Structure formats: C-alpha cells, structure tokens
Amino acid sequence: MTETSINNKEIASVFFYSLSSGTEDYLDFYTDDSTIWTAGDNAIGGTRTKKEIVEFAQGILAAFPDGKT
C-alpha cells in the first residue's frame, strides 16, 4: 500500500469514528463551503451544505447521545 493510501485510510477511519461517536467532531472534516452528498432516496439522502448538515445532525445526534457502535 502506498503512503498516500495509508494516509487516506487513516483519515477515513478517523472520520467514521468521529461520525459514530455521538459528537459533532466529524464536522471538522468539512469546510464552511463544503457540499455533502448522502446516498439514498429517503429522509437522510440528498445534498446539503455544512450549515444544513449541522442543523440536520443535531436531531440525529440527540437520538444517539452515547454514539453508535
């Protein structure tokens, strides 16, 4: 595995750990002008700005106060 691949794998691992931790730490991976796309034709699928993600995530994080493992 190349050094770039190893670094990318580490970044992805830290991101998904942060995403499932029950905190908003994962938002640090986005810039204020990021556009986030989530797959699916459902309540969480679609394209959002970071600001929209912050608002949307508050409800999800409240549902899993101890994170999701």
C-alpha positions as CSV (number, residue, x, y, z in Angstrom):
1,M,0.0,0.0,0.0
2,T,1.3,3.5,-0.9
3,E,1.9,6.1,1.7
4,T,-1.0,8.1,0.2
5,S,-3.3,5.1,0.5
6,I,-2.3,4.6,4.1
7,N,-2.9,8.3,4.9
8,N,-6.3,8.2,3.2
9,K,-7.3,5.1,5.1
10,E,-6.3,6.8,8.4
11,I,-8.3,9.9,7.5
12,A,-11.4,7.8,6.6
13,S,-11.1,5.7,9.8
14,V,-10.9,8.8,12.0
15,F,-13.8,10.4,10.1
16,F,-16.1,7.4,10.6
17,Y,-15.0,7.0,14.2
18,S,-15.9,10.7,14.7
19,L,-19.2,10.2,12.8
20,S,-20.3,7.4,15.1
21,S,-19.0,8.9,18.4
22,G,-22.1,10.9,19.2
23,T,-20.2,14.2,19.0
24,E,-20.0,16.8,16.3
25,D,-16.3,16.3,15.9
26,Y,-16.8,14.9,12.3
27,L,-17.9,18.4,11.2
28,D,-14.2,19.4,11.5
29,F,-13.6,17.5,8.3
30,Y,-15.8,19.9,6.3
31,T,-15.0,23.5,5.3
32,D,-17.8,26.1,5.6
33,D,-18.3,26.0,1.8
34,S,-18.5,22.1,1.6
35,T,-21.3,20.4,-0.1
36,I,-22.2,17.0,1.4
37,W,-24.0,14.3,-0.6
38,T,-25.6,11.3,1.2
39,A,-26.8,8.4,-0.9
40,G,-30.4,7.4,-0.7
41,D,-33.9,8.3,-1.6
42,N,-35.0,8.7,2.0
43,A,-35.0,11.2,4.9
44,I,-31.2,11.4,5.1
45,G,-30.4,11.2,1.4
46,G,-29.6,14.2,-0.7
47,T,-27.2,17.2,-0.9
48,R,-26.7,19.7,1.9
49,T,-24.3,22.5,2.9
50,K,-22.3,22.3,6.1
51,K,-24.8,24.6,7.7
52,E,-27.7,22.3,6.8
53,I,-25.7,19.3,8.0
54,V,-25.1,20.9,11.4
55,E,-28.9,21.6,11.7
56,F,-29.8,18.1,10.5
57,A,-27.2,16.3,12.6
58,Q,-28.5,17.8,15.8
59,G,-31.6,15.7,15.6
60,I,-29.7,12.5,14.8
61,L,-27.1,13.1,17.5
62,A,-29.9,13.6,20.0
63,A,-31.3,10.2,19.1
64,F,-27.9,8.6,19.8
65,P,-26.4,10.5,22.8
66,D,-23.9,7.8,23.5
67,G,-22.8,7.4,19.9
68,K,-23.4,4.4,17.6
69,T,-21.2,1.3,17.7
